[in-house]
Protein backbone atom coordinates (compact mmCIF):
# COMPACT_ATOMS: atom_id res chain seq x y z
CA UNK A 1 0.00 0.00 0.00
CA UNK A 2 1.31 3.43 -0.98
CA UNK A 3 2.87 5.34 1.92
CA UNK A 4 3.06 9.13 2.07
CA UNK A 5 5.65 10.89 4.23
CA UNK A 6 5.23 14.51 5.33
CA UNK A 7 8.05 16.69 6.68
CA UNK A 8 7.14 19.66 8.91
CA UNK A 9 9.62 22.25 10.29
CA UNK A 10 9.90 23.52 13.84
CA UNK A 11 10.13 27.21 14.66
CA UNK A 12 11.96 29.96 16.51
CA UNK A 13 10.30 33.21 17.52
CA UNK A 14 12.42 36.12 16.30
CA UNK A 15 10.78 39.38 17.45
CA UNK A 16 7.46 40.53 18.92
CA UNK A 17 6.90 37.89 21.62
CA UNK A 18 4.00 38.43 24.09
CA UNK A 19 2.76 41.48 22.11
CA UNK A 20 1.55 39.09 19.37
CA UNK A 21 -1.13 37.89 21.80
CA UNK A 22 -2.85 41.27 21.35
CA UNK A 23 -4.87 42.08 18.18
CA UNK A 24 -2.94 43.35 15.14
CA UNK A 25 0.52 43.18 16.76
CA UNK A 26 3.03 41.62 14.39
CA UNK A 27 5.60 38.98 15.25
CA UNK A 28 8.55 37.65 13.28
CA UNK A 29 8.67 33.85 13.36
CA UNK A 30 11.10 31.60 11.51
CA UNK A 31 10.74 27.98 10.38
CA UNK A 32 13.94 26.04 11.11
CA UNK A 33 15.57 22.89 9.78
CA UNK A 34 14.55 20.51 12.56
CA UNK A 35 11.55 18.43 11.59
CA UNK A 36 8.60 16.27 12.54
CA UNK A 37 7.83 13.42 10.13
CA UNK A 38 4.40 11.87 9.61
CA UNK A 39 4.01 8.69 7.59
CA UNK A 40 0.55 7.55 6.52
CA UNK A 41 -0.42 4.40 4.64
CA UNK A 42 -3.46 2.22 4.12
CA UNK A 43 -3.94 -0.56 6.69
CA UNK A 44 -6.54 -3.20 7.50
CA UNK A 45 -7.49 -1.24 10.64
CA UNK A 46 -6.89 2.22 12.09
CA UNK A 47 -3.53 2.42 13.86
CA UNK A 48 -1.45 5.22 15.40
CA UNK A 49 2.27 5.14 16.31
CA UNK A 50 4.03 7.91 18.25
CA UNK A 51 7.64 6.80 18.01
CA UNK A 52 9.11 9.34 20.43
CA UNK A 53 6.83 8.18 23.24
CA UNK A 54 7.27 4.46 22.51
CA UNK A 55 3.55 4.18 21.73
CA UNK A 56 3.12 1.75 18.85
CA UNK A 57 0.17 0.44 16.87
CA UNK A 58 -2.51 2.04 19.04
CA UNK A 59 -6.04 1.37 17.84
CA UNK A 60 -8.25 4.39 17.18
CA UNK A 61 -11.85 4.90 16.07
CA UNK A 62 -13.60 7.89 14.52
CA UNK A 63 -17.21 7.82 15.69
CA UNK A 64 -19.70 10.63 16.45
CA UNK A 65 -17.22 13.13 14.99
CA UNK A 66 -14.56 12.27 17.57
CA UNK A 67 -11.36 10.23 17.43
CA UNK A 68 -10.92 7.90 20.38
CA UNK A 69 -7.42 6.45 20.83
CA UNK A 70 -6.99 3.21 22.79
CA UNK A 71 -4.50 4.67 25.27
CA UNK A 72 -4.60 6.38 28.66
CA UNK A 73 -1.41 8.28 27.84
CA UNK A 74 -2.26 11.99 27.96
CA UNK A 75 0.43 12.73 25.38
CA UNK A 76 -1.85 11.31 22.67
CA UNK A 77 -4.32 14.17 23.18
CA UNK A 78 -2.77 16.66 20.74
CA UNK A 79 -2.74 14.00 18.01
CA UNK A 80 -6.26 12.75 18.78
CA UNK A 81 -7.69 16.27 18.68
CA UNK A 82 -5.90 17.03 15.41
CA UNK A 83 -7.28 13.84 13.84
CA UNK A 84 -10.77 14.74 15.07
CA UNK A 85 -10.62 18.19 13.44
CA UNK A 86 -9.25 17.04 10.07
CA UNK A 87 -11.45 13.92 9.79
CA UNK A 88 -14.55 15.96 10.70
CA UNK A 89 -13.63 18.51 8.02
CA UNK A 90 -13.22 15.71 5.44
CA UNK A 91 -16.50 14.11 6.53
CA UNK A 92 -18.22 17.48 5.89
CA UNK A 93 -16.72 17.35 2.38
CA UNK A 94 -18.19 13.89 1.82
CA UNK A 95 -14.85 12.06 2.18
CA UNK A 96 -14.80 8.88 4.26
CA UNK A 97 -11.34 7.37 4.70
CA UNK A 98 -10.44 3.72 4.54
CA UNK A 99 -8.47 2.56 7.59
CA UNK A 100 -4.89 3.84 7.79
CA UNK A 101 -1.77 3.68 9.92
CA UNK A 102 -0.35 7.08 10.93
CA UNK A 103 3.16 7.17 12.41
CA UNK A 104 4.77 10.33 13.88
CA UNK A 105 8.47 10.90 14.60
CA UNK A 106 10.08 14.12 15.86
CA UNK A 107 13.66 15.37 15.66
CA UNK A 108 12.88 18.76 17.24
CA UNK A 109 14.31 17.81 20.62
CA UNK A 110 17.79 16.57 21.46
CA UNK A 111 18.45 12.83 21.19
CA UNK A 112 18.61 12.73 25.00
CA UNK A 113 15.10 14.21 25.21
CA UNK A 114 16.17 17.80 25.95
CA UNK A 115 13.56 20.25 24.68
CA UNK A 116 14.98 23.22 22.78
CA UNK A 117 11.70 25.12 22.47
CA UNK A 118 11.24 24.58 18.73
CA UNK A 119 7.45 24.18 18.86
CA UNK A 120 7.06 20.40 18.91
CA UNK A 121 3.33 20.12 19.69
CA UNK A 122 2.42 22.61 16.93
CA UNK A 123 4.64 20.81 14.41
CA UNK A 124 3.14 17.43 15.38
CA UNK A 125 -0.42 18.78 14.95
CA UNK A 126 0.53 20.31 11.59
CA UNK A 127 2.10 17.02 10.46
CA UNK A 128 -1.05 15.04 11.38
CA UNK A 129 -3.33 17.49 9.52
CA UNK A 130 -1.06 17.61 6.45
CA UNK A 131 -0.62 13.84 6.22
CA UNK A 132 -4.34 13.09 6.37
CA UNK A 133 -5.29 15.89 3.94
CA UNK A 134 -2.55 14.83 1.49
CA UNK A 135 -3.71 11.21 1.55
CA UNK A 136 -7.43 11.88 1.24
CA UNK A 137 -7.94 15.07 -0.75
CA UNK A 138 -7.96 14.78 -4.57
CA UNK A 139 -5.39 17.58 -4.89
CA UNK A 140 -2.51 18.97 -2.83
CA UNK A 141 -3.84 20.87 0.24
CA UNK A 142 -3.38 24.65 0.35
CA UNK A 143 -1.11 26.00 3.09
CA UNK A 144 -3.92 28.19 4.43
CA UNK A 145 -6.20 25.15 4.84
CA UNK A 146 -3.43 23.27 6.69
CA UNK A 147 -2.78 26.29 8.90
CA UNK A 148 -6.43 26.95 9.75
CA UNK A 149 -7.24 23.33 10.63
CA UNK A 150 -4.04 23.01 12.70
CA UNK A 151 -4.77 26.34 14.44
CA UNK A 152 -8.32 25.23 15.35
CA UNK A 153 -6.98 21.95 16.70
CA UNK A 154 -4.16 23.59 18.68
CA UNK A 155 -6.44 26.17 20.30
CA UNK A 156 -9.08 23.59 21.18
CA UNK A 157 -6.45 21.37 22.83
CA UNK A 158 -4.29 24.02 24.46
CA UNK A 159 -6.84 26.80 25.04
CA UNK A 160 -4.45 29.65 24.24
CA UNK A 161 -1.42 30.68 22.19
CA UNK A 162 -0.75 32.92 19.23
CA UNK A 163 -0.57 30.18 16.58
CA UNK A 164 2.75 31.56 15.30
CA UNK A 165 4.39 28.14 15.74
CA UNK A 166 1.59 26.57 13.66
CA UNK A 167 2.12 29.25 10.98
CA UNK A 168 5.87 28.54 10.79
CA UNK A 169 5.21 24.79 10.48
CA UNK A 170 2.52 25.32 7.82
CA UNK A 171 4.03 28.06 5.63
CA UNK A 172 7.78 27.83 6.29
CA UNK A 173 10.35 30.60 5.91
CA UNK A 174 10.43 33.89 7.80
CA UNK A 175 6.94 35.26 8.42
CA UNK A 176 5.43 38.58 9.44
CA UNK A 177 2.54 37.22 11.47
CA UNK A 178 -0.46 38.63 13.33
CA UNK A 179 -2.43 36.17 15.49
CA UNK A 180 -6.03 35.07 14.88
CA UNK A 181 -6.56 35.65 18.64
CA UNK A 182 -7.27 32.42 20.52
CA UNK A 183 -10.40 33.69 22.29
CA UNK A 184 -11.91 34.82 18.97
CA UNK A 185 -11.13 31.48 17.31
CA UNK A 186 -12.55 29.46 20.21
CA UNK A 187 -15.80 31.45 20.26
CA UNK A 188 -16.12 31.17 16.46
CA UNK A 189 -15.54 27.42 16.71
CA UNK A 190 -18.34 27.13 19.27
CA UNK A 191 -20.67 29.31 17.17
CA UNK A 192 -19.94 27.75 13.75
CA UNK A 193 -22.23 25.16 12.21
CA UNK A 194 -19.26 23.28 10.78
CA UNK A 195 -15.49 23.29 10.58
CA UNK A 196 -15.78 23.92 6.82
CA UNK A 197 -17.74 27.09 7.55
CA UNK A 198 -15.11 28.30 10.03
CA UNK A 199 -12.25 27.57 7.61
CA UNK A 200 -14.00 29.44 4.77
CA UNK A 201 -14.66 32.49 6.95
CA UNK A 202 -12.30 35.47 6.98
CA UNK A 203 -10.25 35.41 10.20
CA UNK A 204 -10.26 39.14 10.82
CA UNK A 205 -7.25 39.39 13.15
CA UNK A 206 -5.03 36.92 11.28
CA UNK A 207 -2.46 37.93 8.68
CA UNK A 208 0.70 36.30 7.38
CA UNK A 209 3.29 37.65 4.97
CA UNK A 210 6.47 35.84 3.83
CA UNK A 211 9.66 37.86 4.37
CA UNK A 212 13.22 37.35 3.18
CA UNK A 213 16.33 37.35 5.37
CA UNK A 214 18.99 39.68 3.93
CA UNK A 215 21.79 37.75 2.20
CA UNK A 216 24.52 39.40 4.26
CA UNK A 217 23.18 38.59 7.74
CA UNK A 218 24.27 35.55 9.73
CA UNK A 219 21.77 33.87 12.05
CA UNK A 220 22.99 32.13 15.23
CA UNK A 221 21.11 30.08 17.83
CA UNK A 222 22.33 29.29 21.33
CA UNK A 223 20.80 26.92 23.89
CA UNK A 224 21.07 28.00 27.53
CA UNK A 225 20.49 24.52 28.95
CA UNK A 226 17.28 25.35 30.77
CA UNK A 227 13.82 24.51 29.38
CA UNK A 228 11.26 27.30 29.82
CA UNK A 229 7.52 27.19 30.49
CA UNK A 230 5.92 29.45 27.89
CA UNK A 231 2.44 29.06 29.41
CA UNK A 232 3.58 30.23 32.86
CA UNK A 233 5.42 33.27 31.50
CA UNK A 234 2.46 34.21 29.27
CA UNK A 235 0.21 34.12 32.36
CA UNK A 236 2.61 36.30 34.37
CA UNK A 237 2.88 38.92 31.61
CA UNK A 238 -0.91 38.76 31.19
CA UNK A 239 -1.27 39.53 34.90
CA UNK A 240 0.66 42.78 34.37
CA UNK A 241 -2.16 43.90 32.06
CA UNK A 242 -4.49 43.68 35.08
CA UNK A 243 -2.04 45.00 37.67
CA UNK A 244 -0.42 47.86 35.74
CA UNK A 245 -2.16 48.62 32.43
CA UNK A 246 0.02 51.68 31.80
CA UNK A 247 3.25 49.65 31.91
CA UNK A 248 1.68 46.90 29.78
CA UNK A 249 0.57 49.38 27.11
CA UNK A 250 4.03 51.00 27.15
CA UNK A 251 5.49 47.54 26.48
CA UNK A 252 3.12 47.04 23.52
CA UNK A 253 4.18 50.40 22.04
CA UNK A 254 7.90 49.65 22.56
CA UNK A 255 7.56 46.16 21.11
CA UNK A 256 5.63 47.39 18.08
CA UNK A 257 8.25 50.08 17.37
CA UNK A 258 11.08 47.54 17.69
CA UNK A 259 9.38 45.01 15.42
CA UNK A 260 8.64 47.73 12.86
CA UNK A 261 12.34 48.67 12.81
CA UNK A 262 13.31 45.00 12.49
CA UNK A 263 11.01 44.47 9.48
CA UNK A 264 12.23 47.73 7.91
CA UNK A 265 15.74 46.28 8.14
CA UNK A 266 14.50 43.11 6.46
CA UNK A 267 12.65 44.85 3.65
CA UNK A 268 15.39 47.39 2.91
CA UNK A 269 18.25 44.96 3.60
CA UNK A 270 19.54 47.43 6.18
CA UNK A 271 21.69 45.57 8.70
CA UNK A 272 21.76 48.64 10.96
CA UNK A 273 17.94 48.77 11.22
CA UNK A 274 17.68 45.01 11.67
CA UNK A 275 20.18 45.02 14.55
CA UNK A 276 18.57 48.11 16.09
CA UNK A 277 15.17 46.37 16.01
CA UNK A 278 16.57 43.27 17.73
CA UNK A 279 18.25 45.35 20.45
CA UNK A 280 15.09 47.43 21.01
CA UNK A 281 12.93 44.31 21.25
CA UNK A 282 15.37 42.77 23.73
CA UNK A 283 15.07 45.93 25.85
CA UNK A 284 11.25 45.94 25.67
CA UNK A 285 11.11 42.28 26.79
CA UNK A 286 13.60 42.83 29.62
CA UNK A 287 11.64 45.87 30.85
CA UNK A 288 8.24 44.15 30.80
CA UNK A 289 9.82 41.15 32.55
CA UNK A 290 11.12 43.43 35.31
CA UNK A 291 7.71 45.09 35.78
CA UNK A 292 5.92 41.73 35.79
CA UNK A 293 8.53 40.15 38.07
CA UNK A 294 9.15 37.51 35.41
CA UNK A 295 12.58 36.15 34.57
CA UNK A 296 12.39 36.53 30.78
CA UNK A 297 16.10 37.22 30.36
CA UNK A 298 17.92 34.73 32.57
CA UNK A 299 21.61 35.36 33.44
CA UNK A 300 22.78 33.03 30.65
CA UNK A 301 20.45 34.68 28.13
CA UNK A 302 21.90 38.04 29.21
CA UNK A 303 25.40 36.67 28.55
CA UNK A 304 24.27 35.30 25.17
CA UNK A 305 22.87 38.71 24.12
CA UNK A 306 25.74 40.77 25.53
CA UNK A 307 28.31 38.65 23.70
CA UNK A 308 26.39 39.11 20.43
CA UNK A 309 26.60 42.89 20.87
CA UNK A 310 30.25 42.67 21.90
CA UNK A 311 31.05 40.99 18.56
CA UNK A 312 29.17 43.59 16.51
CA UNK A 313 25.73 42.03 16.25
CA UNK A 314 22.53 41.83 18.29
CA UNK A 315 20.93 39.09 20.35
CA UNK A 316 17.73 38.45 22.30
CA UNK A 317 15.77 35.63 23.94
CA UNK A 318 13.63 33.64 21.50
CA UNK A 319 10.03 33.04 22.47
CA UNK A 320 8.85 33.58 26.01
CA UNK A 321 12.39 33.61 27.43
CA UNK A 322 13.08 32.20 30.89
CA UNK A 323 15.51 29.70 29.34
CA UNK A 324 15.40 27.75 26.08
CA UNK A 325 17.12 29.42 23.13
CA UNK A 326 18.53 32.83 22.43
CA UNK A 327 19.18 34.11 18.92
CA UNK A 328 21.66 36.50 17.38
CA UNK A 329 22.11 38.25 14.05
CA UNK A 330 25.70 38.94 13.03
CA UNK A 331 26.97 41.10 10.14
CA UNK A 332 29.64 38.63 8.96
CA UNK A 333 30.51 34.94 8.99
CA UNK A 334 33.71 35.70 10.90
CA UNK A 335 31.83 37.56 13.67
CA UNK A 336 29.30 34.72 13.86
CA UNK A 337 32.10 32.16 14.32
CA UNK A 338 33.73 34.24 17.07
CA UNK A 339 30.37 34.61 18.81
CA UNK A 340 29.64 30.89 18.83
CA UNK A 341 33.10 30.15 20.20
CA UNK A 342 32.53 32.73 22.98
CA UNK A 343 29.12 31.20 23.70
CA UNK A 344 30.71 27.77 24.18
CA UNK A 345 33.25 29.20 26.59
CA UNK A 346 30.40 30.79 28.56
CA UNK A 347 28.49 27.48 28.85
CA UNK A 348 26.00 28.19 26.05
CA UNK A 349 25.53 25.45 23.44
CA UNK A 350 25.53 26.74 19.83
CA UNK A 351 22.95 24.84 17.80
CA UNK A 352 23.46 24.00 14.12
CA UNK A 353 20.03 25.32 13.19
CA UNK A 354 19.33 27.08 9.91
CA UNK A 355 16.24 28.76 8.46
CA UNK A 356 13.95 26.44 6.49
CA UNK A 357 12.18 27.97 3.51
CA UNK A 358 9.46 25.34 3.10
CA UNK A 359 6.55 24.56 5.38
CA UNK A 360 4.78 21.23 5.58
CA UNK A 361 5.66 19.24 2.45
CA UNK A 362 5.35 15.71 1.08
CA UNK A 363 8.72 14.01 0.64
CA UNK A 364 7.70 10.52 -0.43
Secondary structure, 3 states (H helix, E strand, C coil): CCEEEEEEEEEEEEECCCHHHCCCCEEEEEEEEEEEEEEEEECCCCEEEEHHHCEEEEEEEEECCEEEECCCCHHHHHHHHHHHHHHHHHHHCCCCCCCEEEEEEECCCCCCCCCCCCCHHHHHHHHHHHHHHHHHCCCCCCHHHHHHHHHHHHHHHHCCCCCHHHHHHHHCCEEEEECCCHHHHHHHHHHCCCHHHHHHCCCCCCEEEEECCCCCCEEEEEECCCCCCHHHHHHHHHHHHHHCHHHHHHHHHHHHHHHHHHHHHHHCCCHHHHHHHHHHHHHHHHHHHHHHCCCCCCHHHHHHHHHHHHCCCEEEECCCCCCCEEEEEECCHHHHHHHHHHHHHCCCEEECCCECCCCCEECC
